[in-house]
Amino acid sequence: MIRLAIFVILFCFTTFLFSQDFTQQTFKDTKVINTHTVETVVKRKLDVRIGHRFGDIGGGNGGWQTFYGLENAADILFGVEYGITDNITVGLSRTKGAGPLKKLINTSLKYRFFRQKNDDSMPVSMTAYGLWSISTMKQDTSNSEVLNNFPEFSHRSMYCVQILIARKFSDAFSFQVIPSYVHRNLVPFNDDNGLFSLGFAMRIQISKVFGIIVDATFPFSELRTRENGYYPPIGIGLEIDTGGHIFQINFTNARGIMETDYIPYTQSDWSEGQFRLGFTISRTFNL
């Protein structure tokens, strides 16, 4: 009788916990194409990431002369992300860089403070994301007009803060909104140090293995206009879940990979063929 009572209590408790379960895998990866997602790395797991952006497929710098951009590298990333807890992730990466400041060391922190629940008592997931990028370019003291003149060490730094807000509407569709602020300690003459933007991302599951991913970011600045040669970074890609790792192949007009790079410095136009092939490989290890 006692065993039966214990079994009934455990069964009811388990059922209650299950009814309060959090929604799983709003996105399957911590990044879409350019933008981060609300997802964090599971506690004590290490996510090793490699990303690559080739050159322009078309336009004046693309075509057959560069084998449609495959002979050029716009940006390259090598990095790791580690789950301190299920909701806190720290990251460290190195990128080639595609803006005026290159050779970037990037440190990041993500904290998921709200998580969508299956019973809709919490309808969305929300994650805070912070990025600090430092340029390791050689200082050029011969020309005070270039950004890598670096009068002070702090001029090497760029920052980004974001709030990621996402909802998984069904097993087949997730959508995310990303308000962002990028700050650069040193900018060209007549540019703004601070830049606000609003991004969007979505994922459409088309099979157990394949998903279509799309993202776009729109800077709020009178300087970031088509007339001034700036364009919103937009990407579309295919995400493949192999079971062991996540592989993404994508097309985007953004040359840079990091937020401090692609949000303020995207000057490639999709309509002119100035978009590129890219890929990301993510492999998670238990530590």
C-alpha positions in Angstrom: 0.0 0.0 0.0 2.8 2.4 0.9 4.6 1.6 -2.4 1.4 2.2 -4.3 1.0 5.6 -2.5 4.6 6.6 -3.3 4.1 5.6 -6.9 0.9 7.7 -7.2 2.6 10.7 -5.6 5.6 10.4 -7.9 3.4 10.0 -10.9 1.3 13.1 -10.0 4.5 15.1 -9.3 6.0 14.1 -12.7 2.8 14.9 -14.5 2.8 18.3 -12.9 6.4 19.0 -13.9 5.7 17.8 -17.4 2.8 20.2 -17.7 5.1 23.0 -16.8 7.8 22.0 -19.3 9.7 24.7 -21.1 9.4 24.8 -24.9 12.4 23.1 -26.4 14.5 24.2 -29.4 12.8 27.4 -30.4 15.8 27.5 -32.7 18.2 24.6 -33.2 21.3 26.7 -33.0 22.6 29.7 -31.1 22.8 31.6 -34.3 20.6 31.9 -37.4 22.8 33.4 -40.2 24.0 36.8 -39.0 21.9 37.1 -35.8 22.1 35.3 -32.5 19.1 33.4 -31.2 17.6 33.0 -27.7 19.2 29.6 -27.4 22.1 29.1 -25.0 24.6 26.2 -24.7 23.6 23.5 -22.2 25.5 23.5 -18.9 29.0 22.0 -19.2 28.9 21.7 -22.9 31.4 23.3 -25.3 30.2 24.4 -28.7 33.1 24.6 -31.2 32.2 26.8 -34.2 33.8 27.5 -37.6 32.2 30.1 -39.9 33.2 31.3 -43.4 32.0 34.0 -45.7 33.3 34.0 -49.3 33.5 36.9 -51.8 30.7 38.4 -53.9 29.0 36.0 -56.2 28.2 38.7 -58.7 28.8 42.4 -59.3 32.2 44.0 -60.1 34.1 41.8 -57.6 32.4 38.5 -58.5 31.6 36.4 -61.4 34.0 34.0 -63.2 37.1 36.0 -62.5 36.9 35.1 -58.8 35.0 31.8 -59.4 31.9 33.5 -58.1 33.5 34.6 -54.9 34.9 31.1 -53.9 38.5 32.3 -54.3 38.0 35.1 -51.8 37.3 35.2 -48.1 35.2 38.1 -46.8 35.4 36.9 -43.2 36.4 33.8 -41.2 35.5 32.8 -37.7 37.0 30.3 -35.2 35.3 30.2 -31.8 33.9 28.4 -28.8 30.9 28.9 -26.6 30.6 27.3 -23.2 27.5 26.7 -21.0 28.2 27.8 -17.5 24.6 27.0 -16.7 21.7 26.0 -18.9 20.9 29.8 -19.2 24.3 31.4 -19.2 26.8 31.1 -22.1 30.2 32.7 -22.5 32.0 32.8 -25.9 35.4 33.6 -27.3 36.2 33.8 -31.0 38.6 35.2 -33.6 37.4 36.7 -36.8 39.3 38.1 -39.8 36.9 41.1 -39.8 35.4 42.8 -42.9 35.0 46.4 -41.7 37.7 49.1 -41.4 38.8 47.4 -38.1 40.0 43.9 -38.7 41.7 41.0 -36.9 39.1 40.9 -34.1 39.1 39.1 -30.8 35.5 38.7 -29.6 34.2 37.9 -26.2 30.5 37.4 -25.5 27.9 36.7 -22.8 24.4 35.4 -23.2 21.8 35.2 -20.4 18.3 33.7 -21.0 16.1 35.2 -18.3 12.6 34.2 -19.6 11.8 30.9 -21.3 8.6 30.0 -23.2 6.4 27.4 -21.6 4.2 24.9 -23.3 1.2 26.0 -21.3 1.7 29.6 -22.6 2.1 31.0 -19.0 5.3 32.4 -20.5 4.5 33.1 -24.2 8.1 34.0 -25.3 11.7 33.4 -24.6 14.0 36.4 -23.9 17.8 36.4 -23.8 20.2 39.3 -23.2 23.4 39.2 -25.4 26.5 41.3 -25.0 29.6 41.4 -27.3 33.0 43.1 -26.9 35.2 43.1 -30.0 38.8 44.3 -29.9 40.9 44.9 -33.1 44.4 43.5 -33.0 45.5 45.4 -36.2 49.0 46.8 -36.2 49.0 50.5 -35.2 49.6 52.9 -38.1 51.1 56.1 -36.7 52.0 57.4 -40.1 48.5 58.4 -41.0 46.1 60.1 -38.5 43.2 59.7 -40.9 43.0 55.9 -40.7 41.0 54.2 -37.9 43.9 51.9 -37.0 45.9 54.9 -36.0 44.7 54.1 -32.5 45.6 57.2 -30.4 44.4 55.3 -27.4 44.0 51.5 -26.7 40.3 52.0 -26.0 39.9 53.0 -29.7 40.4 49.3 -30.6 37.1 48.4 -28.9 33.6 48.0 -30.2 30.5 46.8 -28.3 27.0 45.4 -29.0 24.1 44.7 -26.6 20.9 43.0 -27.7 17.6 41.7 -26.3 16.5 38.6 -28.2 12.7 38.0 -28.0 11.4 34.8 -29.7 8.4 32.5 -29.8 8.0 29.0 -31.2 4.6 29.1 -32.7 4.7 25.4 -33.7 7.2 22.6 -34.4 7.5 24.1 -37.9 7.8 27.8 -37.3 9.8 30.1 -34.9 10.1 33.9 -35.1 12.4 36.3 -33.3 12.8 40.1 -32.8 16.2 41.6 -32.0 16.5 45.3 -30.8 20.3 46.1 -30.8 22.7 48.9 -29.9 26.3 49.0 -31.3 28.9 51.4 -30.0 32.3 52.0 -31.6 34.8 54.0 -29.7 36.5 55.3 -32.8 34.6 56.0 -36.1 35.3 57.9 -39.3 34.7 61.6 -39.5 31.0 62.6 -39.5 29.9 59.1 -38.4 28.0 58.3 -35.2 29.6 56.2 -32.4 26.3 54.7 -31.4 23.9 52.9 -33.7 20.5 51.4 -32.9 18.9 48.7 -35.1 16.1 46.2 -35.2 16.5 42.7 -36.4 14.2 39.8 -37.3 14.9 36.1 -37.7 12.8 33.0 -38.4 13.1 29.3 -38.9 10.8 27.0 -40.9 11.2 23.3 -40.3 10.7 21.4 -43.6 11.7 17.9 -42.5 13.3 16.2 -39.5 16.7 17.2 -40.8 16.3 20.3 -42.8 15.2 23.8 -41.9 15.0 27.2 -43.8 16.5 30.1 -41.9 16.1 33.8 -42.6 17.3 37.0 -40.8 17.5 40.7 -41.5 18.8 43.7 -39.5 17.7 47.3 -40.2 19.9 50.1 -38.7 18.2 53.3 -37.5 20.5 56.0 -38.8 20.3 58.9 -41.4 23.7 57.8 -42.5 22.9 54.1 -43.1 20.9 54.7 -46.3 21.1 53.3 -49.8 22.1 56.8 -51.0 25.2 56.7 -48.8 26.1 53.2 -49.9 24.7 51.2 -46.9 22.3 48.3 -47.0 20.5 46.2 -44.4 22.2 42.9 -43.9 19.8 40.1 -45.1 20.5 36.4 -45.1 18.7 33.2 -46.2 20.0 29.7 -45.7 19.5 26.0 -45.2 20.1 24.4 -41.7 21.0 20.7 -41.5 20.8 18.8 -38.3 23.0 15.7 -38.6 22.4 14.6 -35.1 26.1 15.1 -34.2 26.4 18.7 -35.3 24.5 21.6 -36.9 25.6 22.6 -40.4 24.4 25.8 -42.1 24.9 26.9 -45.7 23.7 30.4 -46.4 23.7 33.5 -48.7 24.0 37.0 -47.3 25.1 40.4 -48.4 26.8 40.9 -45.0 30.6 40.6 -45.3 31.3 40.6 -41.6 30.2 37.8 -39.1 30.1 39.7 -35.8 27.4 42.2 -34.9 30.0 45.0 -34.4 31.1 44.4 -38.0 28.0 43.6 -40.1 25.5 46.0 -38.5 27.4 49.3 -39.1 29.5 48.3 -42.2 27.3 46.3 -44.7 27.8 48.0 -48.0 26.9 45.2 -50.4 23.7 45.3 -52.4 21.7 42.1 -53.1 20.2 43.6 -56.3 23.8 44.1 -57.7 24.8 40.5 -57.1 26.9 41.6 -54.1 26.0 38.6 -51.9 28.1 35.7 -50.9 28.0 32.0 -50.0 28.7 31.2 -46.4 28.7 28.2 -44.1 28.8 27.5 -40.4 29.7 24.2 -38.6 28.8 23.8 -35.0 29.9 20.7 -32.9 29.1 20.3 -29.2 31.3 18.4 -26.8 30.6 17.2 -23.2 33.1 18.6 -20.6 
